[in-house]
């Protein structure tokens, strides 16, 4: 009579072991509807021990990238259910930098209040991560566009998401230009971009009151300077001018002389 308790305990442990062994491997495709992006394979859950009603299970996990692009980072919550479809635990699952057609293998540890029977996977909504980038130009005051959208004038502090972006610069009197940038998951800050617009297309006339005129210097005579801006000639008192910066121009090609007609 006194030996019965010692027999029941091994039988209970054996029952738990059998339940765990019956947990079949599962394959889950995410998302459940639409174009599949990731396929997960979970092995049989291995019982690593229990304390009271709390169990620790480990499953060998494989994640395969089915999407047409690199998966930089995606997080999931793995929900665990028993045979009665009662949720008994959950665990976090994440994958990073998985290329097209590539697979990654890892172990997932699950804390449960019973024996797992089925699994369910739900994606965690990722907050968009932004990178700070200081953008300047030479000269300053250039109009800045980021991926075709106006972003103000340089110098400018902007924030962009991960991936590739195109900065476009433009300023009256200077050649326009573009500058590509790309940021990955490991980038903390974008640093600084200092873009030189290049050779000026027009002459620059700086007035003593701080005004800057950009155009073609037409003539300097006596007390008057004539500048063509926007196709219109402006006559300026030379005493109002602080400085003139001339761009280098090619001399006009000589016109061929007309040959007299032979008689």
Buried (B, 14 or more C-beta within 10 A) or exposed (E): EEEEEEEEEEEEEEEBEEBBEEBEEBEBBBEEEEEEBBBBBBBBBBBEEBEEEEBBBBBBBBBBBBBEEEBBEBEBEBBBBBEEEEEBBBBEBEBEBBEEEEBBEEEBEBEBBBBBBEBBBEBEEEEEEEBEBBBBBEBEEBBBBBEEEEBEBBBBEBEBEBEEBEBBBBBBBBEEBEBEBEBEEEEEEBEEBEBEBEEBEBBBBBBEEEEBBBBBBBEBEEEEBBBBBEEEEBEBEEEEBEEBEEEEEEEEEEEEEEEEEEE
